[in-house]
């Protein structure tokens, strides 16, 4: 009768496993590691043996790993715990564990499965959805960038996030967001950071300070302390590079090529979200503000007056409304041209804004007609004092090309509630008062 074949030694079988197997003593030191450990972490079994397993764990995961170990040491088998280990080349490996404690051998037995690829795919899916949701829900760009910071920090360890965007008109790069992990302002050398972002944007790929390509592009400007601490990822929307996402690396962090690929993908979603938010903001601004002067337009002025009426009625107060019309503006257009007329309107807009408080509203209704809403100015004497100041400021000579123009304005006053209790009534009263002043100057026929 043939002899029954003897099974191979247990260590040989364990070394065939795709999962890593560790035996760890009560002090946390490795006493055995199988061959899969090298495939998974880059270290040979001999490099593990005698060392604390905790030393190989990513710093941000060590505290909760110790809490999990405490559970295992009580004799409760644990399945499904995940943490991150530092590969020998510096990148992070995400691992799922099953572990138990052998009272007889006084050893902790752990089996580790590499779930990095699985979690990477899940992270891409989750990030895409989260950014899409953020773009839909955020009321403005600032809120969107805060949410993007939170999403990115959930994907890779970061000490801070900055977003540089290119101005649609000037093409200049500037930082619309830079926050640290606690939400405070992230210290930033903006001129250097803009150059750094420009290199990444021109190269069309993530760029870290330690990349060899950086030196070839002038990266020697970065100090040795900064080297390796920053990663810039271009933001590309609709084949147009609109800026860069900049990450300040957490201490002892190295971004792997996998991390960079993930961030590159995420940056593409971020770029689309930012592009849409900027377009939405521009459309909203176009609907509320005068394109030529940047002042509130008729619609926004009316909204502000309605809000002032509600506040004044609630508080038992009042406010003043000034209607401003430039004298002989048509003559400027006819003699110097519409370009000079536009410059005159822009100059008057600036002068009006310089004379009022930030809480007041200056608007342009159209042509050379302006409105000034003075919050909590509820006496005619106070309003007339402001009118005197406005006339003096507007009346300063103005250089328009080769010509010097003397500017003057007629200004009418309406007080709430004495001169009207609604938007149209107040505007009509102030308009009539303005034309009464214009007629007294003999200028009524010059209004465009």
Buried (B, 14 or more C-beta within 10 A) or exposed (E): EEEEEEEEEEEEEBBEEEBBBBBBBEEBBBBBBBBBBBEBBBBEBEBBBEBEBBEBBBEBBBEEBEEBBEBBEEEEEBEEBBBBBBBEEEBBBBBBBBBBBEEEEEBBBBBBBBBBEEBBEEBBEBBBEBBEEBBEEBEEBEEBBBBBBEBBBEBBBBBBBBBBBBEEEEEEBEBBBBBBBEEEEBEBEEEBBBBBBBBBBEBEBBBBBBBEEBEEBEBEBBEEEBEBBBBBBBBBBEEEBBBBBBBBBBEEBBBBEEBBBBBBBBBBBBBBBBBBBBEBEEEEEEEBBBEEBBBBBBEBBBBBBEEBBEEBEEEEBBBBBBBBBBBBBBEBBEEBEEEBBBBBBBBBBBBBBEBBEEEBBBBBBEBBBBBBBBBBBBEBEBBEEBBEEBBEBBEEEBEBEEEEBEBEBBBBBBBBBEBBEEBEBBBBBBBBBBBEBBEEEEBEEBBB
